[in-house]
Amino acid sequence: MVISNTTRHVGIVVNDLDKTQDFWINTLGFKLHIKAMEESPYIGELLTIKNPALTTVKLIDSNGFIIELLKFENYQVDNYWSGDLKTTGLTHIALTLDNLDEIVGNLKKQNYQPLSEIKISPNKKVKVVFVRGPEGIMLELVQEL
């Protein structure tokens, strides 16, 4: 069996699609790749839900990495993930950035507070900070030194 080592995308279900899309584009520099309404029987069968109405927004970075935002238009989504870094399952998304200080400054202006000050790793190879973005998604922002 051959397994590809390419990550296709990371999907994030959101309540506020406009705010979250704006964050990924205007704060983190992603570009709008595809925006679509998904309402086909195929999607319902794939997701095992009845009559889905789902807006998907695929955002792409300069390396081809895709974040897919999903907004269920006709289903109430559960808000049970606590966003705690000590829980099982997906805890955070790590992004490598060229301009960490500038981005963290912009985040603070938008009331997204980092968990700590920017830290330099013990091996002095990266600067890093965690910040909770829209919808409670935890981001690890890294700049290589």
C-alpha positions, 0 to 999 in steps of 0.5 A: 500500500502506498500512502501519500505524505501530503496533507490535503487540508484541515477542516474547521467547523465555525459559527461565524464564517465571515469573522473567521474567514477575515481572520485567516485572510487579513491576519494570517495572509491566506488567500480565498481558494474556493467558496461553495454551497454544498447541498447535494445528496452526496454530501448528506451521505458522506457526512451521514446527515439529512438534507445538509446545507453547508458553506465551505470556504477553502483558504490557501497559503503560499505553500499550498496548505489549505484550511477549510472552513465549514458553516452548517447553515441548517444545523446547530453545531455543538460547542463542546470542544474546550480548546484546552491544549491538554485534551485528546484530539486536535488541539492546535494548528501550527503555522510558520510565519516570516513576521511573527512580531508584526502578526502578534501585534495585529492580533492584539489590536483585534483583541486576540491575546497570546497565551504568553509573550513570544518565546525563543526556543531553547535551541534558539532555532525558532520564536513561538507563541500560542494564540486562541483565534476565532471559534476558539481554535488554538494556533501555534505561530512559529518564526524560524530564526 
